Amino acid sequence: MTVGAFFAGGGISFRKQGISLGAQIVLWIIALALFGYGAYVTFVYGSQG
């Protein structure tokens, strides 16, 4: 989840630097995938405690 947030922050800063839209989209897809996976793992394994 932290890595996903890191990628999302990178996507925002890259947008200010003016990189191509395609690269931004790829970064956002990676960010959302990692964030979603982290949230899923946290929810599934955290609720078993």
C-alpha positions as CSV (number, residue, x, y, z in Angstrom):
1,M,0.0,0.0,0.0
2,T,2.9,2.3,0.8
3,V,4.5,1.6,-2.5
4,G,1.3,2.3,-4.3
5,A,1.1,5.7,-2.6
6,F,4.7,6.3,-3.5
7,F,3.9,5.7,-7.2
8,A,0.8,7.9,-7.0
9,G,3.0,10.7,-5.5
10,G,5.5,10.2,-8.3
11,G,2.7,10.4,-10.9
12,I,1.6,13.8,-9.5
13,S,5.2,15.2,-9.4
14,F,5.8,13.9,-12.9
15,R,2.7,15.7,-14.1
16,K,4.2,19.0,-12.9
17,Q,7.4,18.2,-14.8
18,G,5.5,17.7,-18.0
19,I,6.1,14.0,-19.0
20,S,3.9,12.4,-21.6
21,L,0.4,11.4,-20.9
22,G,1.1,7.8,-21.7
23,A,3.8,7.6,-19.0
24,Q,1.5,9.2,-16.5
25,I,-1.3,6.7,-17.2
26,V,1.2,3.8,-16.8
27,L,2.3,5.2,-13.4
28,W,-1.3,5.7,-12.2
29,I,-2.2,2.1,-13.2
30,I,0.8,0.7,-11.3
31,A,0.0,3.0,-8.3
32,L,-3.7,1.9,-8.2
33,A,-2.8,-1.8,-8.7
34,L,-0.2,-1.8,-5.9
35,F,-2.4,0.3,-3.6
36,G,-5.4,-2.0,-4.2
37,Y,-3.3,-5.1,-3.7
38,G,-1.9,-3.7,-0.4
39,A,-5.3,-2.8,0.8
40,Y,-6.6,-6.3,-0.1
41,V,-3.8,-8.1,1.7
42,T,-4.2,-5.8,4.8
43,F,-8.0,-6.4,4.9
44,V,-7.9,-10.2,4.4
45,Y,-5.0,-11.0,6.7
46,G,-5.6,-8.2,9.1
47,S,-9.2,-9.3,9.8
48,Q,-8.1,-12.9,10.7
49,G,-6.0,-11.6,13.7
